Every structure is written in structure tokens, then in C-alpha cells.
Amino acid sequence: MAKILILGHSYLNLLFPLFICIGIHCFLYSQIQAGDDGVDGGFNSIFTVSSFTYAETSLKPYDWRYIRVNLPPWFSSMSVNIESDVDIDLKNIRKASRSPLPVICFREGGPPLPDVYNTSLTGLVLDYVSNGSFGGIQGLQNVEQCYPMQKIITLRLTNEQISPGVWYFGIFNGIGPMRTQSKMINRGQSFSFSGNVSVEGCTAPMVSGKFCNQTVNLLTCVDRYNLNKSSSDDKTSNPVAENLIVCRNADQTCHVDNGPKVFSLNVMEFSEKLIIMASNIGFRQKQSSNSSKNANAIILMCYARHGAMPLDTLHDYSANISKSPLVIPAPKLGRWYVTVQPVNLPNSGGIREQSREACYSLEWQVFGCPLNKAGPNCTWQRYKLQTVVRKNPSAPFESYYLPLNEMVLSNSANFPLEPLLSNSSYGGNNDVAWTFFLVDIPSGAAGGNIHIRVTSDDKMSYEMYLRYGGFPSLDNWDYFCTNSTSRSNGSMFFKLYDSTEKSISFYIFYAREGTWNLGLRHLNSASSGSIGQTSMSISLERCPQECSSHGTCQSVLDTSGLSLYSYCDCDRNHGGFDCSVELVSRKGRIWQSISLIASNAAAVLPAYWALRHKAFAEWVLFTSSGISSGLYHACDVGTWCALTFHVLQFMDFWLSFMAVVSTFVYLAAIDETSKRTIHTVVAIVTAIMAETGPTRSSNIVLVLAIGTLGLIVGWLIELCTRYRPFSSSFEFHLNPFDRWLTIRYWIHNLIQSLLKRFRWGFVIAGFAALAMAAISWTLETSQTYWIWHSMWHVSIYTSSFLFLCSKAKAVNCEDERPSDGNYVLTRQNSFPEGNRRQQIGRFPFCILFI
């Protein structure tokens, strides 16, 4: 028995850990099941998809940055944390100008553009951005939302608020047409920002929700389903389409405690409509209930949403499918989510019953058409356009689109329309038909622009409607253009450039990646008697209208390096996204040219003074500086460019820096060898400054510091040169009392030397002119640049002239010394004590004359 007991204890020791493991496994499984049933806190169901950290970045006035974030279909939330040194009082900005305001903008599918039109400022929300700001935002691929930049921005956006796909954040330090204007010097407040963007997703494929705790049910689908054999009633039937997909759940779906159920379906092809219906609606009564209420006492509310979890407060479509099916016309491609929520009607006592489970069978019907057909009864034509890439390495992603049709052969970007038009119609209007064209925008090309142009020999009667991911219609479109008075002018991403009776040309800015559908509404070709020829061109371009011939197209990567976008770098007189906004009129341009060029004539003053006093190096510097500045500003305002803009800008700033430093060095009475050495060192340093960052405001302080340093070095050279011949013969023989007298006399004579060496009236006037130059530099803005920069030219050259005039004739210390050195040595000890002290302080102090 002892052995049996020992064996029993041994088995217990082995089974006890097993029981513990089984218990833990059951607990975890129950937690996961609870999470699937809608209870918060699903165990280990969320993982980090991606996380990007953006280092501190500085934005100058009217500068901007884009951040791209990819959200996969299984994402649960996106966390955004941005810190900046911006401190804005919303109460003050409501009354002030909004153009220089730092803002942050959000857009789905493409980079935001808050300043294409002045009307786009209506998207600016003068409030702090928060999680609740995105609660009611839908369709941000066609609009954008902008908020004032904050010191700290913390967001957590879930899949119940935003859809998966590509999202862009745009951070702008000022908006308006001047954002793309070419500027020599940016004036205004700069700010810096840094941030982190992380994306979390659900580990389980059939789980969604912001906490990954909502089970998503997939329905079993059958292709080419026979509509006559389906369980759907006749009121939802139309003539049978060739491609019909029907999806249904095999068993009835029952709701526990009237909780919601979520279903999903992927629409892979362009379809005419999507129908969602419920059948076999009834109750599964619980044991504790004796109620006998019939199925008419329940309401099945159905909420459908494309790409995101639908809520009763946020959805695309809704219907009571217990009464009639939910019909979604021309559904978009991608994943659709449907939430079914049963709602019990109150009984006779006015109390809602919660004791029974609602059950039903859910069915989807996706009506499709053959490959080249579309519309009701699949009677209209649709064409998949092929992409032809343009061979231009400097303009990536540029291409044009041609139809895959043997009747249309074209070697250019234009193709004829008449052979492609639909010749049948549907409905009561037999004279109108539709023709559809499918255009694919490749991944990474969201920074491009769709350009559509139609020209005809006769008066056109075409209407164009565009929609992303689905067929457009008169009631469902993203952009449209019918004539010169009816178009999508309210959109900030649509712009009409040409609209006449015979031609239409418009752009879709920063088009979203994916498939676009262009619907052409026209007269039925079978009944139309038109004999004119119409041609169409659809292309993807980097910059619209080639920047209107007023700028150059620049292509850069966004901050994350994941996407390429283009923008126009306009000239000094134009701005706007396409450089079509004239910021400076012709008359104003003339006055600016005269002011900025003629003000450099002030360089004649210091140049004439230098030539009169035979300071030929300084004369060359001041003359060259005035000429190069005049040539640079002539090119800057668009009058005439003698050389390239970069070369002229470098010469202007470099020679200006050298002229300022040369004025300081000239004030030191040193020999030409030392002066050439200082000029060579200064030339190298200022050349680097003019090449790396000529327009920085800090350059003024650096140039003045370099000039002051050159003046001090010149004084030291002068000190060492004049002190060496005669100071050492007696200075080491002084006792401590004589040393103190020497220092006192040195200070006294230094002050006297400074007073005698300069004409102080010119010094004071020179500093006043220099202060005026500094004020002019500070007051420069993009609007008043030509006024204050002209004042800068006059002030800085005048200050150089006055400083040059302030240098008095140098005192010749050698004339004050005794002519015979032996006499000094012989008489040195015969002086009385008082004369000796006077003699000690007499000679060394001339060495400090400036």
C-alpha cells in the first residue's frame, strides 16, 4: 500500500502542472472569445504595423513639409505625436491675417493644398485639432481639413474614424499664393517640429474595431449566380446581368442581447449596384421568456461604409433591411463593412423587450457587367486605358493614356472619341448615353496631376464626371465639368483652364493613387447627326500648365521618403500652385526694377573716395559690388539676366560682404602686405558664406564680426610693428612705480590717440547710416522687399563712405622721437625725476595710434 500511495502522489505531482496549463489555456480562450463578442480587452490582439520618428525640422516662412502614412486594411489605430515651438493664441488669429499662419492639414490619398484657391481657406478650422475633430469627416480625398499648428499635437485615430489607405499630413509655415513665389530673402517667423507616427493593426484576420475586439463575418460567395433561383424577392430584381455575385451566410445569424454584428465584402470589379437584404427574419426565444411576439416587432438597421467600420453615427448608407433591401448604387472598389443592429419595438406597455434573440439570413448581391460594358443592363461602353510612359528622366511618372481598341490607333496623346462612344441609351431619355474610361494612377504618383483636354471641330455637348473607385453618375461624382459655368469650382483640387464652345481643359491636382473612372455623358451616337471630329487627351503631369511659363517644376520626396510630389517654383512676380497668380503688376515691376537697380548707384560714394586717396583695392571692391548688385537685381525682377541667377546672387553677396569687411580693415594703418593677407583670409570665409547660405539674416552679424576682427588684427599688427624698434631699450629697467606710471600714461595716450585719429562726426554719422541699414533689413517682407532693400543699398554704401571719411591723417610718431639715438642714451640718466617720467610715457604711446 505504501508503494501505491507513493505512486499516487507521483501521478498527482505530474498531473497538477497539467491541470494548471489547461486552466490557463481555457482562461485565455475565454478572454479571446469575450473579446470577439464585443467585450473590450481582447488578449494580445494588437501589434505595431509601423512606426516612424521624424527628427527636428525647421520651416522657414512659406516653407512646408509632407508626411505620408500607409494604413493597411487590417489597421486598428494610428497614433500621431507632433511637437513644435509654435505658440499661437486662437483669440488673436481670428482677427489677424491667416496667410502667415502655421497650419497642419490632413488629406486622404494625396498631399493637401490649402492655397490653390482663396475659397480653400474655408477648410481652415480655427480650433485646436483633437480626436473628436475627425468624428464627422468623410471623403477627405476630395477635401482637406486644416488646423492652426499647436505646440503639442496628440492624436489617436481609429478605424471607426478614418479609412485604410494612404494619408498625408501637410505642415505649412504660412499659406497663400506667395508660398511658391521665388524670394531672395525670406522674412518672418520660422518654427521647428519633430514627431512620431505609429500604426497598430489586428493580429487576427477576421477581427476589427479600434480595440481589435469586433468579429467580422465573411459570407460565402458564388459567381454567376442565377437570379431566378435566389431567395430574393421580385422587387429587387432587374434584368439579369452577365456577372452576378451572391454572398450569403450558410446558417442563420442570431444576435445575443441585441448586440451588433459586423460583416465584410470585397468588391473587386466595377459594379452597377450592391444590394444587401435579410430573409427568414425571426426570433429565437430564450428559456426564461414566455413572450410570443412575431417577427414584425423587430427592426434590423443596416449601416454600410466603404473601407471603415460603420457606426450608427458615422456611415455611408443605411436602411431598415427588415422592410426593404439596402441598395448601394455603383459601389466603390475595395472592402465594404456592414453593421446590422436589431432594434426591438416596444410592447403595448411601452417597454422594449430584451429577452429574445433576433435571427435572420443575410444576403449580398453584386451586379456586374462584362469587361467592356457598364451601366443599366450593361448597355454602355467602358474602356480600360493603357499607360504610355513619357521618356523624360527629369519628369518621373509623367505619362498619357490611350484606349485598347483596334478602331483607335494613335501615336500621340490625343485619340478620337467618335469611334468609342456608346450607341445605346437607357431609361426615358433615348437621346443621352454614357461612355466610361478607366485610368490607373500608379503607386507613389499621388503628387501628380490628371490633365483632361477635349477639342472638337463643332460645338461640343459633352459633360464629364470623374469618380475615384466607382462609376460616376449625375448624383454621385467627385468632380464634374459640363460647361464654363457649371463645374467643380468648389473643390480645391479641380481647376478649369480652358472652356469654350469647342474645347475644355482642366486638371485634377494631386490625384489619389488607384483607379479613376471618367464618365462622358453625351448624345446618343445612333441618333446624333454630328459630323464633327472630337479628340481627347488624358495625361498624368507633374506640374499644371508647365507652371504657366512663370516658373520651373521641382520634384522632391516627402519627409518619409515614400512618395514623390512636384510643385512650381515661381519667379519673383508670380505665385500660386501653378504660378498663374500675378503678385506684381507690370507698373509695379517697373518701379521695383528702377528702385532696386538705381539704388546701387550709392556705391559711387565710397568708390570715389577710395580712388581719390589711391586705395585702389577698395575702389575695385566697391565698384564691383555696386555693379554686381545692380545686375543681380535686374535678373531678380525679371528685367535682364547677364549670367545665371545663382552666379549673380553669389557675386552680389560675396562682393557685398568683402566691401563691408574692407572698410574696417582700411581703418587700420598697416602695410600692404598685411592688408593683402587679411583680405585673402576674409575672401575665403565670405565666399563660403555667400555659397552656402547667402540670404541668412545671421550673415549681417557675422560680416560685422569679421570686419571688427580684421580691424583688431590690423591694430595688433600696427602695435607690434611700431613697438619693436624703440620700446625694449628702457622698458625693462623700470621699477614697479615706473611701470604703474607707464600703464597710466598708456591709457591716457590711447584715449588721446583715438580722439586724434578719427573724425568723430563722420563716425557718428556712419553708425547712424549702419543702424538705418539694419532697420531696413529687419523691415523687409515679401510685399515691401523692393522698398526696404533699396534703402538697404543706400544706407550700407553711405555708411562705408562715412567710415572711410572718418579716418584722420595718421600722426607720424617718428617725428616726435629724437633724431639721434645716441643722444637719448647719453641723456637718459641726466633727466630729473619728473622729466624722466614724462619721457617714459612719451614714446611708447604713439604705437597705439590708429
Secondary structure, 3 states (H helix, E strand, C coil): CHHHHHHHHHHHHHHHHHHHHHHHHHHHHHHHHHHHECCCCCCCCEEEEEEEEEEEEEECCCCEEEEEEEECCCEEEEEEEEEECCCCCHHHHCCCCCCCCEEEEEEECCCCCCCCCHHHHHHECCCCCCHHHHCCCCCCCCCCEEEECCCEEEEEEECCCCCCEEEEEEEEECCCHHHHCCCCCCCCCCEEEEEEEEEEEECCCCEECCCCCEEEEECEEEECCCHHHCCCCHHHCCCCCCEEEEEECCCCEECHHHCCEEEEEEECCCEEEEEEEEEEEEEEECCCCCCCCCHHHEEEEEEEEECCCCCCCCCCEEEECCCCCEEEECCCCEEEEEEEEEEECECCCCCECCCEEEEEEEEEEEEECCCCEECHHHCEEEEEEEEEECCCCCCCCCEEEEECCCCCCCCCCEEECHHHCCCCCCCCCCCEEEEEEEEEECCCCCECEEEEEEEECCCCCCEEEEEECCCCCCCCCCEEECCCCCECCCCCCEEEEEECCCEEEEEECCCCCEEEEEEEEEECCCCCCCCCCEEEEEEEECCHHHHHHCEEEEEEECCCCCCEEEEEEECCCEECCCCCEECCCHHHHHHHHHHHHHHHHHHHHHHHHHHHCCCHHHHHHHHHHHHHHHHHHHHHCCCCCCCCHHHHHHHHHHHHHHHHHHHHHHCCCCCHHHHHHHHHHHHHHHHHHHHHCCCCCHHHHHHHHHHHHHHHHHHHHHHHHHHCCCCHHHHCCCCHHHHHHHHHHHHHHHHHHHHHHECHHHHHHHHHHHHHHHHHHHHCCCCCHHHHHHHHHHHHHHHHHHHHHCECCCCCHHHHCCCCHHHHHHHHHHCCHHHHHHHHCCCHHHHHCC
